[in-house]
């Protein structure tokens, strides 16, 4: 299938394993990868990492108007239905790491993602309802510790109890720790990220929406691992075979073993797509002689060196804005780099320093103006952060 043909929505979500859509890169698939990259970036742009803030560790923005505030393209086409939170407690490891985001709003949790849907008007026009789940990449010290917890652990809680133990997938322990994390002292993580996700998705597909549904799960780095894991979990435990689920991931590390890969492949309605930079080491880890990790899904490997805008800096190869920049200009292996209309090269420096100096774009330019403080005519300077509200 070449770029001259219009793929169906199911094909864009992997019904044919994206055959003929990757090389050359079909513009419709390119748009989905970029959209998912933008959703992944939104989780980082919204995360309050200001340790002096009362609301550090939360989303700066509430669900209403979220996409406008992170300046998402076509922001009015989507609405956030729920936020996802992970527990900050590492159990025994907590004695070694102080909680890095201990704001007074909640000492035990961090904003780690969201669930969004296409609006009623957009869904009606498309003839389908798109559900997006976006997971945030690594920010906190405790998440970094989980990133390093590379032992393979049984995923028996995600599969039927009667399954032959030899057929139970093994998944990196750090990913499972975050996915199952909870803390009964918190208003936000009394349920684990897994339980929050299942609760909200079950409501969306069984109570809220009855039209043609599909679920796209996305994330970058840690978020990509959680996207792959949670997409598998949804198909395994929550949804029926009529709902297509695609994990569209950026710079994903390995998630599990060959048993996990085989079980993912056993579901026709579940597909995984991995985009990453050829110079990024993260998508090839963890891997040791003793731990048999295997990659899962279809891959699009891009190379930052094809862009005339970017520095030749392998240390930036993992950055999400850089990966999306290259995807936005990628047409195929033997085709010249050309950014799609409307994609600004300045985004490559959004939270990094990847652009060549001659473009005069400040490094890491995405910052919250005045740390969220605004001047009110009556009250003076006040904080306008949206206060986190527990899900009901």
Helices and strands as residue ranges (DSSP letters): H 9-12, H 27-46, H 66-69, G 75-77, E 78-87, G 91-96, E 109-118, H 120-126, E 129-135, H 141-147, E 152-154, G 156-158, G 165-167, E 170-172, H 173-180, H 193-203, I 204-208, E 213-220, H 222-237, E 244-250, E 256-257, H 258-265, E 270-277, G 282-284, E 293-294, E 298-302, G 304-306, G 314-316, H 320-329, G 345-349, G 357-359, G 369-372, E 373-376, E 380-383
